[in-house]
Amino acid sequence: MALPIYVLDTLFYSSLLFLIIAGLNLIYGILRVVNLAHASLFTFGAYATAWITTSLIVPRLGENLLALMVLPLVLGVILVILVSLALVTPLLRYSQGRGDAFQLIVTFGLLIIFEDLFKLAWGPYPVSAYNLFFQMGFVDIAGLRYPVYKFYVILLTAILALALWYVTYRSAFGLVLRASSMDPHMITALGLNTSRFLIIVIVLASALAGLGGSLYIPVASVQLGLSTEFLVIAFVGMVIGGLGSFVGAVAGSLIVSGLRTLTLIVFPELELVVLYLVAVIVLLWRPEGIGGGRGW
C-alpha cells in the first residue's frame, strides 16, 4: 500500500473512532459512567441510515447526491437521539453514582437489548447502502483509485472536532462542562440545573456515536456484533488516550487507527494483539493515558 493511501485510511478510520471515543469520554468525564452500550448507538445509526437511504430517499428522490449527503445523515442522527432519550438517558442517569459493577451490568444489559432489537428489526443478515459511496466517485492517488467519500468523512469529522474543541474550551457551556468533570458537587452548589445539563451531555454523546454509524454505512455493511467490535477497539483507544479527555479522544483514535491499518496490511491476525500490547505499554508508562488527568 502506498504511503498516501495508508495515511488517508488511517485518518478515515480514526474519524469514525473519534466520534465514538469522544462520546464515551464525554459521558465518563461528566457522569463517571462507563457506558458499554455506547457503540450500540453507532450500530443503530448505521442501521437507521441504511434503512432511510434504501427505503425512503432513493425510491422517492433517486440517487441525488445532495439528498444522499444530507437527508440520511440528519434523519439517522435524529432517530438515534430519540432512542437515546427513550432508553439510554434514563438508564445512565439512574446508574450514576451507584458503583462500577452496577453500571457495567446495566449498560451491558442495554447492549444485549439493542442487539436483540436490531435482529428483530433488520434480521440476522448484513445490511448495506453504498449509494452515496459510488455517487461521489473516485480520484487517482499514487496510481490507485481512492474514494472521494472518505475525503468527505475526514473533512466533516475534522470540522466537527474543531467545533467540539471550540465549544469545550471557548464557550460558557464548555466552561460548565469542564468544571463538571473536575468538581460536579461545586457546580450543583452554585445552582446549575444539573438534570438538564446531564441530559444535554448524554444526547450530545449519543448524537456523535449515531453520526459515526451514519458515516460508516456507505463504505461497509452493518450486521449483528458490530457494536461489540467497535466497542472493544474504542475502549482500547479510550484507555490509550486517557479516560474523560478530549485530547485523549483525538490521540487515542489516531494511534489505534494507525496501528490497526498497519497491522491489517502486514499481519491481520495480530490486529487486536498489537492494540492490546500498545495499551499495556502506554498504561505502564503513563497510567492515566496520554491525555488523562486533564479533565474533559
Number of C-alpha atoms within 10 A of each C-alpha: 9 10 9 11 15 15 14 16 20 22 24 22 21 29 27 26 28 29 27 34 36 30 27 31 28 28 26 18 22 24 22 20 24 21 25 22 24 29 28 28 30 31 31 28 34 35 27 24 31 27 18 19 29 18 11 14 17 15 10 10 12 14 17 13 15 9 16 21 18 10 16 25 24 14 17 26 28 17 18 29 25 14 16 23 17 11 13 22 20 13 16 22 16 12 23 16 13 11 11 14 9 14 22 17 14 18 21 16 14 20 21 16 14 20 23 15 13 18 14 10 10 16 13 14 11 12 17 20 21 15 21 21 20 15 16 16 12 15 12 10 12 12 8 12 12 17 18 16 21 23 15 15 19 20 15 13 23 15 12 15 18 11 12 15 15 12 15 18 14 12 12 10 13 17 13 16 24 20 17 22 21 17 11 17 11 12 17 13 8 8 8 13 10 14 10 9 16 19 17 14 18 25 22 18 25 33 26 28 32 35 28 27 31 27 26 25 24 22 17 15 17 23 20 19 14 17 23 19 11 20 23 14 20 28 22 23 31 32 24 31 31 29 30 29 29 27 18 30 33 22 22 31 30 22 18 28 27 19 17 23 19 18 18 12 12 11 11 12 10 13 17 17 11 16 21 17 11 17 23 16 13 18 17 11 11 14 16 18 23 23 24 22 15 17 22 29
